[in-house]
């Protein structure tokens, strides 16, 4: 199985504070990896490093075959990131926002419609400004923007946040389907009962490094 993410003794610094302190971690294609740990353990920093949003100070870091110390922007077109903030254009209509993401990856209008329906966004909301939506509705739009892009690597930080129980179950099905199609999923979550059910591997982080790995040989 090919490595999608491969970090070797990676150190990353935010400002003057080390957020990753020699992390060693390999994630292969098709894995669904749950990151656990206390606040400040390094989960979000690891996801952001994978997405190229923070630079690697030392060590080896490869994502989707790209050397992140050479060009950390290169793999972004092949991945989808869902952070604590949904990063939505609040003045755009719901459908316009997902169309914007679709156009960036060559997806069609029908792909946009399918993504919105798949995540449970009602058609009556498609022409509503994002800024007028509830927190749960905005989260669904952000997820639809990932679905339409069909990323090879999904990076999700507390993906169930703001979702009701039905929407959380639906998201789990979406992630399972993506994994079955060959996508790799790495997500941080405090919701252990739900998260453990969909994860094929659980990694516990602390102090910017891996403390425990259920997939370690």
C-alpha positions as CSV (number, residue, x, y, z in Angstrom):
1,X,0.0,0.0,0.0
2,X,1.4,3.4,-0.9
3,X,2.0,6.1,1.6
4,X,-0.2,9.2,1.4
5,X,1.3,10.9,4.4
6,X,4.8,10.2,5.6
7,X,6.4,12.3,8.4
8,X,9.8,11.5,9.8
9,X,11.0,13.3,12.9
10,X,9.1,16.4,11.8
11,X,9.4,19.6,13.7
12,X,7.1,22.6,13.1
13,X,7.0,25.9,14.9
14,X,4.2,28.5,15.1
15,X,5.7,31.8,16.0
16,X,8.3,30.8,18.5
17,X,6.3,27.8,19.9
18,X,7.0,24.2,18.7
19,X,3.7,22.6,17.8
20,X,5.2,19.4,16.3
21,X,8.2,18.0,18.1
22,X,9.6,15.2,16.1
23,X,6.5,13.4,14.9
24,X,6.9,10.1,13.1
25,X,3.8,8.9,11.2
26,X,2.9,7.1,8.0
27,X,-0.6,6.9,6.7
28,X,-1.4,4.7,3.7
29,X,-4.0,5.0,1.0
30,X,-7.5,4.1,2.2
31,X,-6.9,4.4,5.9
32,X,-9.4,6.2,8.2
33,X,-7.3,7.6,11.0
34,X,-8.6,9.1,14.2
35,X,-6.4,11.6,16.0
36,X,-7.0,11.8,19.8
37,X,-5.4,13.8,22.5
38,X,-5.9,16.7,24.9
39,X,-6.2,20.3,23.6
40,X,-2.7,21.4,22.5
41,X,-1.6,17.9,21.8
42,X,-0.7,18.7,18.2
43,X,-3.7,17.3,16.4
44,X,-4.7,20.5,14.6
45,X,-1.1,21.4,13.9
46,X,-0.5,18.0,12.3
47,X,-3.6,18.4,10.0
48,X,-2.4,21.9,9.1
49,X,1.1,20.7,8.4
50,X,-0.4,18.0,6.1
51,X,-2.4,20.8,4.3
52,X,0.7,22.9,3.9
53,X,-0.7,25.7,6.1
54,X,2.3,25.6,8.5
55,X,5.9,25.0,7.4
56,X,8.1,22.1,8.4
57,X,11.2,23.3,10.2
58,X,13.1,20.0,10.1
59,X,12.6,16.4,9.3
60,X,11.1,14.7,6.3
61,X,7.5,15.4,5.3
62,X,5.8,14.0,2.2
63,X,2.1,14.3,1.4
64,X,0.6,12.6,-1.7
65,X,4.1,12.1,-3.0
66,X,5.1,15.8,-2.7
67,X,8.0,17.0,-0.6
68,X,6.4,19.5,1.8
69,X,9.7,21.2,2.5
70,X,10.1,22.0,-1.2
71,X,6.6,23.0,-2.2
72,X,3.9,22.7,0.5
73,X,1.2,24.1,-1.8
74,X,1.6,21.5,-4.5
75,X,-0.7,18.8,-3.0
76,X,-3.6,21.1,-2.1
77,X,-5.6,20.5,-5.2
78,X,-5.8,16.8,-4.3
79,X,-7.0,17.3,-0.7
80,X,-9.8,18.7,1.2
81,X,-9.5,20.4,4.6
82,X,-12.4,21.0,7.1
83,X,-11.1,23.0,10.0
84,X,-12.8,24.4,13.2
85,X,-13.8,27.4,11.0
86,X,-15.8,26.5,7.9
87,X,-14.0,29.1,5.7
88,X,-17.1,30.0,3.7
89,X,-17.9,33.1,1.6
90,X,-20.7,34.4,3.7
91,X,-22.1,36.7,1.0
92,X,-22.4,34.0,-1.6
93,X,-25.5,31.8,-2.0
94,X,-25.1,28.2,-0.8
95,X,-25.0,26.8,-4.3
96,X,-22.7,29.5,-5.6
97,X,-20.1,28.6,-3.0
98,X,-20.1,24.9,-3.8
99,X,-20.1,25.7,-7.5
100,X,-16.9,27.8,-6.9
101,X,-15.2,24.8,-5.4
102,X,-16.6,22.5,-8.1
103,X,-15.2,24.8,-10.9
104,X,-11.7,24.6,-9.2
105,X,-11.6,20.9,-9.6
106,X,-13.4,20.5,-12.9
107,X,-16.6,19.2,-11.5
108,X,-20.0,19.8,-13.2
109,X,-23.2,21.5,-12.1
110,X,-24.8,18.1,-11.6
111,X,-21.9,17.2,-9.3
112,X,-22.6,20.4,-7.3
113,X,-26.3,19.4,-6.9
114,X,-25.4,15.9,-6.0
115,X,-23.0,17.0,-3.3
116,X,-25.5,19.4,-1.7
117,X,-28.2,16.7,-1.7
118,X,-25.7,14.0,-0.4
119,X,-24.9,16.1,2.7
120,X,-28.6,16.9,3.3
121,X,-28.8,20.6,2.3
122,X,-32.4,21.3,1.4
123,X,-33.0,22.8,-2.1
124,X,-34.8,25.7,-0.6
125,X,-31.5,26.8,1.0
126,X,-29.5,26.7,-2.2
127,X,-30.3,30.4,-3.1
128,X,-29.9,31.6,0.5
129,X,-26.8,33.6,1.5
130,X,-24.4,31.5,3.6
131,X,-24.3,34.2,6.3
132,X,-27.9,33.7,7.1
133,X,-27.6,30.0,7.8
134,X,-27.4,28.3,11.2
135,X,-24.1,26.8,12.4
136,X,-25.2,23.3,11.4
137,X,-26.3,24.3,8.0
138,X,-23.0,26.1,7.4
139,X,-21.1,23.0,8.4
140,X,-23.1,21.0,5.9
141,X,-22.2,23.5,3.1
142,X,-18.5,23.2,4.0
143,X,-18.8,19.4,3.9
144,X,-20.5,19.6,0.5
145,X,-17.6,21.7,-0.8
146,X,-15.3,18.8,0.2
147,X,-17.6,16.1,-1.3
148,X,-17.8,17.8,-4.7
149,X,-14.0,18.0,-4.9
150,X,-13.6,14.2,-4.4
151,X,-10.2,14.7,-2.6
152,X,-7.7,11.9,-2.4
153,X,-6.9,13.1,1.1
154,X,-9.5,14.3,3.6
155,X,-8.2,16.3,6.6
156,X,-11.0,17.0,9.1
157,X,-10.8,18.8,12.5
158,X,-13.8,18.0,14.7
159,X,-16.0,17.3,11.6
160,X,-19.1,16.5,13.7
161,X,-19.1,19.9,15.3
162,X,-22.5,21.7,15.0
163,X,-24.2,18.8,13.4
164,X,-27.3,17.0,14.7
165,X,-27.3,13.2,15.3
166,X,-28.8,12.4,11.9
167,X,-26.3,14.6,10.1
168,X,-23.4,13.1,12.0
169,X,-24.5,9.6,11.0
170,X,-24.7,10.8,7.4
171,X,-21.2,12.3,7.5
172,X,-19.9,9.0,8.8
173,X,-21.5,7.2,5.8
174,X,-19.9,9.8,3.4
175,X,-16.5,9.2,5.0
176,X,-16.9,5.4,4.8
177,X,-17.9,5.7,1.1
178,X,-14.9,7.9,0.3
179,X,-12.6,5.4,2.0
180,X,-14.0,2.5,0.0
181,X,-13.3,4.4,-3.2
182,X,-9.6,4.8,-2.1
183,X,-9.5,8.1,-0.3
184,X,-7.5,8.5,2.8
185,X,-9.1,10.2,5.8
186,X,-7.4,11.7,8.8
187,X,-9.6,13.4,11.4
188,X,-9.4,14.8,14.9
189,X,-12.3,14.3,17.2
190,X,-13.2,14.2,20.9
191,X,-16.4,12.1,20.2
192,X,-14.8,8.8,20.9
193,X,-17.8,6.4,20.7
194,X,-18.8,7.7,17.2
195,X,-15.3,8.2,16.0
196,X,-14.0,4.8,17.0
197,X,-16.7,3.2,14.9
198,X,-15.5,4.6,11.6
199,X,-11.8,4.7,12.3
200,X,-9.6,1.9,11.1
201,X,-6.7,3.2,13.2
202,X,-6.5,5.4,16.3
203,X,-3.5,7.6,17.1
204,X,-3.1,9.4,20.4
205,X,-1.0,12.5,20.3
206,X,0.6,14.6,23.1
207,X,3.2,17.3,23.1
208,X,3.3,17.5,19.3
209,X,4.2,13.8,18.7
210,X,2.6,10.4,18.6
211,X,2.2,8.7,22.0
212,X,0.1,5.6,21.0
213,X,-0.7,4.1,17.6
214,X,-3.2,1.2,17.3
215,X,-1.8,0.5,13.8
216,X,1.8,0.3,14.9
217,X,3.6,-2.9,14.1
